[in-house]
Every structure is written in structure tokens, then in C-alpha cells.
Amino acid sequence: MSEVEPASCAGAGEAAGPGLEPKAAPGQRRGRAWALRRQPLQEEGERAGPGRAWSGALGPGREASRAGQQEDGRAGDSAAAGRGADCEHLSTIEKDTNGDTLWVWCYPSTTAEMRDLLLRKCCLTDENKLLHTFVFGQYRRSWFYITTVEVQDSSVLKKVTHFSIVLTAKDFNPEKYAAFTRILCRIYLKHGSPVKIMESYIAVLTKGICQSEENGSFLSKDFDARKAYLAGSIKDIVSQFGMETVILFTALMLKKRIVVYHPRIEVIQEFTRTLPALVWHRQDWSILHSYVHLNDDELEALKTCTGYIAGFIDSKVSNRLDLYDVYVNLADSEITISQQAKEAMTMGKLHKEIGQLIVQSAEDPDKSDSQVIKDISLKSKEMLTNLASFTEVSDDGEKPTLNFESLKQKRYPPATENFLYHLAAAEQMLKI
């Protein structure tokens, strides 16, 4: 990833984008809100104290609407709910000198459900006061990216000790959004106004670029999705778990539910983001939920997924047997197969061969992570090709389905036959 220079990507005298409404958390008593409308916005004026509001030019006879309400009178949360949780948006969260964490601004809108989730993910609400500079995750097909910085000696953010820039997007690309949110943080530190960060956000959203000759630029095309998929290290995973890596491979091939625990979110995110590469032939990172809390809404959303990789920093998740087929305790380097998954996850000769292939490839000093992934992917495709030889096509031309009798006639060892049967189920190749 190319180094991104500190940037203020918005021109000083440019008009702001479409209309914005202030978003305030329920019961908010102090902090700032910006009431911005569709008409051109004024430059920053004198900073208001706690409880005051910033205002743009509202035009004759117009008033700033209540937080969470659209200009046409519809409730903002209801309007956003119609688009689902996956709408793209930009938000700022601040922690003030009184120790309160406040949701102070949002463009264009978001749901109350998503707002509560993002406040939960933001480290500014964390009681242990650890500063996590960047976190990311997924909730109901919407990716969130949060960069947090400490405010020091700011002339425009006098009553703010920390703030977070929050982006939600439809694509998985942590490096891309870490770079972009760092730029937005620098702009916010300099101006203390959402106008400037909104201008840069809209420029990237519409043109894929925001630039300034003075401060540098950001280009979306510099961040290829495949590079994001390959950013983690399969070799590190094999180094930690050795032959037991085949358990993770098998669980992913069979689309099982994997829960990963570690007390540090940075470790969780680095490990979990790499796991989908074990089934590279699918190139499906939608199964990744790298930052999950033991919250009813989040767990309900997680349970709607067929198979997943879910990261937790709460050790109590080990007691939630309803959430996983495979439990990975990263802190202790332990992998546990749940009782209900043991039949499908029975290991045999085939798994030993795959495990040996993975370990040998990963331990080869001349091979890169991408070459290790390629070796595993070739083995996966070989198994799927073998499985396809036991399928038959129905007269109506639907997807080929497994002919179980043909599979049994091959007289594979029981564990291999069992694995291929469950693989067919995972690939939706069984007759219903």
C-alpha cells in the first residue's frame, strides 16, 4: 500500500454537497451538532460551547430540523431502514473533556440499530480506555471501518479529547478505508468541521479520488480487492497451528461456523481476515465477521448466516455452544470441535494428506503466502472435481446432484466418504 500523505482533499472555497441533518444519540445532553441543509454552507464560524450547534446557511424562513429527521419530515431512521443496513455513510463520534462519548454527525443517514452498533465498536465507549486506532467488521452485509485519534493542542477541537471517523461501505478492503479515514481524520483535526470531510468523502464516492496539490491525494483504484484478500499470512496460521490447520480448512470447506477468541481485537482481525484464503476458490469474504459482541442484535444477525468466521474479544463466547462448530482460542493456540459437528468433521487419511500438504507448502522458505494459497486451492479444486464425477444432471437441467450410490461404489475409507458427502451438502449438491 502506498504511503498516504497528510491531506486536506477539499478545496477551501468549494460548496458543500447535498443536504445533511444532525444525528444525536438518544438522551444526548452536551456536545455538538451541525444543522446543514441543501443550500451552500458557510465557512466555519466561532466554535460553539457544549450544547450549542453549528449551522450552515439555512435560507430565509428555514430551520434546522430535529436530529434524526429528514428534510421531507420522514424519520431519518425509518428512511434509512428502507435501504437496509448496507447503505454507505460517513459519521463522526467524539469524546469530550467530560468523558462523554457522543455521536455528533452523520451523512447522509443511518439507522438507530447501526448507530448503536458503531458506538459499541468504537473504542471511545470502551471502559478499559484502550485506544484502537483502526477496527473493521461486518454487520448484515455492510462493512464498517473506524479510525480513532487523540486530539492534542487543537485550536478548533478545544473540548474534544478523542474522535472517531466512521465509514460504512459495501466492500471488504481494510487497507483502502484505513488510508482514507486517516486522511479524513487529518482534515477534521485541521478544520474541526464536517463540511471539509464531507467534500472529500463525496469526491471519493463519486469520482474515486480526492486530491490536493498541497497535501497529497487518495485514489480508490490504488487498492485492489484481491490485495486485500491476500494481505494476511497463511504461513503465520500454519506456524501457530501446524497440522491442526486442516481442521480450519475442513470447517471452511464444509461451510461450518468458526468462532475465534482473543482478548486483543488487533490479533483477532489479523487472524480472521486470513482464514477465507484457505478456500480461495470461492473468494468469499462475506463469511468474515471479524468483530462481534455478545449482543442480541449482532448474534441474531450472525445466526442468519449459513457458515461464518466470527471474532470475539469476550472469553464468555466459549460457553455459547449455539454459536460455533469450531472454536479457536488464539490466546492458548487451541482448536476445539463442538460435539454437534464431530460427525461431519471426522478426520481420516484424506485430511492427513491435506494437512501434510498445507504444512509442507507453508514451511517452504522459497514459497510466498500467495503460492501456499495456490497449492491449497489446487487441492480444493481437485477434490471438487472428484466430487463432481459422482453427480448426475436431472432432466430439468438444474444443478448436478450427488449420486450417493456412485460414491459408495468407490469404497472410500469411511472418513473420506463422510467428508465428500458433507462437502456435497455444503456445495448444495444433495437432492432435496
N, C-alpha and C positions, 0 to 999 in steps of 0.2 A: 504494500500500500504506500502510495506516495505521501510524503510529509505535507500536511496542510498548514500553510502559514496563517498566523492570526489575520482575520479578515473582517472587514465590515463590508458585506457584499452589496449593501443597498446604497444607492446614491443619496446624497444629503438632502436634495430638494425634491425627490420624487414623490408623487402622490401615492397614498397607500392603496391597498387592494380593496376587495369587496367588504361589505359591512360586517362588523363584529359586535358581539354583545359580551358584557362581563359575565363571568361564571363564578359564583361564590358557593362554597361548601355550605350545607345546611348549618344554621346556627353561627355562622361566621360573624364575629363582633369587631374585629380590627383587621388592619391590613389595607390593601389597595385593590381597586378595581378600575378598569378602563371602560368607559362607555363610548364606543366608537360606532359610527354609522356609515352609510354608503357614500356620504359626501366627503370631499377631500379632507384629510386630517391635518390639524395644526401641528406645528413642531412642539416638542416638549416644553412645557411651561415650568413654573416653580413646583417643586415636588410637594405633594400634599402629605400631611401627617397621618397617623393612624385613623382609620375610619373615614378618611376623605377619598375622593375619587378623581381619577384623571378623566378629562373629557376632550373629545375631538369637537370639530365644528358640526353641531347637530342641525344647523339650519334654522330658519325662522319658525318659531312655534313648536319645535320638536323637543322631546325629552329623551333622556337615556332610559331605556326600558329596564325592568327588573332583571336581576341576574337569572339566567336560565331561560329567558323568554325571547322568541324570535320577533322580528320586526312586524310580521303579519299577525302577531297576537298568539300564535301557537306556542305551547310549552316547548322549550328547546329540547328537553329530554325526550318528549314524545316524538318530535320531529326526527330526532336522531335515531330513535328506536326503529323508525320505519326503514332506515337504511341498514339496520343491524349493527353489530359491534365492530364490523370490519371497516367503517368509514375512516378515512385518513384525517388526522387532525394534529394540531400543534398546541401545546399548553405550557404554562409556567407555574411552578409551585415554589413558594418562598417560606423560609423560616425566619421569623423576626427576632428582635432583641428581647422580646418577652418569652421566647421559647415556643411560640405557637407556629404550627405549620399550616399554611393557607393555600388553597387553590385560587390563584388570583386572576388567571386569564386563559381563554381558550379560543381557538379559531379552527373551523367555523362553529362547531358544536360537538358535544359528545353526550353519551347517556349518563345518568346518575350511577348506573351499575359500573360503567367503565371508569368513571371518575373515582369511585370508591376503590376499585381495583388498583388504579395507578397510584393513588395515595398510599395504598398498602405496600406497593412495590418500591415506592420512593423511600430512600434511606432516611429522609428527614423526619419521618414519623416513627423511626425505629428507636425503641427505648434504650438500646445499648450504645447509641450515638456513634456507631461506626460509619465512616464516610465511604460509600461505594461510588467511585467516580463514574462507572458505567454499568448498567444492567439491562438485560433484554429478556423477552419471553413472548409467549403467545397465549391468547385467550379468544376462544371462539373464532378462529381463523383470522384474527387480527394480531399483527406483531407490534409489540411496544418496545421502545428504546428510550432510556432515561439517562441523561448525563447530569451530574451534580457537582457544583463547585462551591468553594468557600469564598465569601466576599471579604476582601481586605482593603481598607482605606479607599472606599468608593465614594466619590462625590455625588453620585446620583442614586445610590442604594444605601443611604445612611442608616436606615432602620432594619436592614436585612443582613443576616449573618451567613445564610446559605441560600442557594436556589437551585432548582432543577429545571431543565428543558426536557419536555416530553414529546416524543413523536410516535404516532401510530401509523402503520403502513401495511400494505398487503404482501410485501415480500420479505424474505429472510436474507438479511445482509448486515450483520453487526458492524463490520468494518466501515461500510458506507455510512451508516447512520451515526456511528461514533464520531467519524470525521466531521459530518455535517453538524451534529449537535454541539461539538466543540466550537465550531465557527459561530453558531448561534449564541453560545454562552459568552464568547468574547464580545460580540455585538451588544449583548444585554448588559454586560459589565460596563461597557463604554457609555451606552445611552440610557440604560435603565427604563427603556420604553419598549412595548410590544410592537410598535409601528415598524421599527427597523428589522426586527427578526421576522415579522410577517412578510415584509417585502422580499427578503431573501428566500423565505420558505415558498412563497408563490412563484418566484423565479425558478426555483429548482423543480417545483411541482409541474410547471407549465413548459419550461424550456430545458430542464435537466442541468441547468447551470446557474450559478450566481458568481459574479466576478467584480473585482475592483482592482484597478491598476496599482493602487496604493497598498492594498492589504492582501492580495492573492485571490485565489478562486477555488471553487468546488465544482467538479464535473461528475455527474452521475455515471457516465459511461466509463469512468476510471475504475468502477467497482463491479466487476463481473460476478454474476451469481455463482458460477462454478468455482471461482476462487474462494468464495465464502464457504462453499461445501467442503473445500479441501484445506481450510485454514487450521483445522485441528490435527492432532497427531495420533494416528493409529498405532504407531510404534510405541508411544508412551503408554497406551492402554495395554498392549501386549506385554510390555516391560513390567507393568504392575500386576497383571493377572495371569500371564503365561497361558498354559493350556486351557484354563477356565474361560478364556476369551471366547471359546467355542460355545459356551452357554449363552453369552450375549448374542453371538451370531445366530444360533438356533432360535432364540426368542424373537429376534428381529425377522428372520425368515418366516416364522410362523405367525407373525404379527401379534405377538403377546404383549402384555403390559409390563413395562420395566419402570421401577421406581428407584431413583438414585438419591442417597443421602450423604451430605457432608455439611459441617457447620459453616463453611465459608462459601458464599454464593459464587465467588470468582472461580473456585475449583469446580463447583457443580456445573457452571456454564461451559467451561472449557471441556470438561469430560463429556457431558451430554450432547453438545453440538457435534461431536466427532462420531458418535455411535451410528447415525444413519448411513455413514460411509461404509459400514460393514455390509450393507445391502445396496451398494452403489448402483446396481442395475435398475433399481426403482427411482433413484434420485428424488426421494420424497422426504423433505424436511418438515412437512406438515405434521409429522408424528412427534415432533420435538416440542416439549413444554418445559423449558429449562428453569423456570422459576415459579413454583406453585406453593401457595399457602394452604394450610388445613382450614380452608374457608368453605362454607357450604356451597356458595355460588360457583367457586372455582372447581370444587370436586364434582359437582353436578355436571359442569361443562366437560370435565375430563372423562367422566363415565360415559358420555355420548360417543367417545372415540373407540373404534374397534381395537386398535393397538396403539401404544404410545410409549414415549420416553419422558418421564416426569421427574424433575429435580426438586428436592426439598431440603431446607436447612433446619427443619424441626425433626428431631430424632423420634418423636412420637409417631411418625408415619410408619415406623416398623410394626406398630400394633394394628395398622389398618390393613388387614388381610384382604379386605374387599377391593383394595386399590391395585394390587400387583400380582403378577405371576412370577416375576423375578425381582428380588430385592438386592440392591447393590449398596453396601456400606463402604463408601470410598475411604472414609477415615481409617477403617480397620482392614481394608482390602479384602472384603468378604462378599461372596455372591451366594444367595440363597434362593432355591427354587421352592415356591409355595406348594403346599400339599395338593391343591386342585390342579396344578399344572404338571405334576410329576409324570403322569401317564403320557402326555403329549411330548414332554421334554426328556423322555428316556434316552440315555446316551448309549451308543454302541460303536461298532467298528467304523462305520462311516464318519461318526463325529470325531473319533480319534484321528482318522486320516485328515479331516478338515482342520482339526486343532493343530496337528503337526505342520500342515501346510502354512497356516497362519503364523505360527511361531517361527518356523524356518525363514519365511519370507521377511517377517518383521525384524529378525535378528541379523539379517544380511546387511552388513555395513555399506555395501555398494548400492542398496536399493533405497529409493526415496519413499516417503509416505504414499505418494500417488501410485508408485509401482506396486507397493504392497496392496493397496486398494484394488488395483487392476488384477493382481493374482487372485484375490478373494472373489472378485466379480466374475472372473472366468470360471472359477469353480462353481459359483452360484448358477451361472448360465448353463453349465454342463449338467447340473442336477435338474434344472427346469426343462432342458431339452430331453433328458432321460424320462422325466415325468410325463412330458407331452407324448412320448411314444406309447403310453398306456391310456391315452384318451381316445374318445370317439366323437364324431360330429353328428349331431341329431339331424333329422330330415328338415327341420325348420331353419337350419343354418345358424343356430345360436352358438354360443361359446362352447368349445370342446369340453367334455366332461370325462372324469376318470372312469375307466372300466376296471373296477376293483378286481374282477376275476383275472384279467390280464396281468395285473400287478401281482396277485398271489401266485400265478403260474411261474413267475420268475424265481420264486423260493428264496427271496432275500432273507437275511437274518431278521428276526422279529423287530429289533430296534430300527433297522433301516426301513422295513416295510411300514412300520408305525409312523416314522418321520415323513416318508413320502405321502402317506395318506393325509396327515395333518397339513403338509405343505400344499396338497391339492385343495384342502379346505380353505387355507389362507388365500390361495390364488383363485378362489371361487370356481373350482373345477369339479365340485361334487353335485350330483343330481339332487334337486330339492323335491 
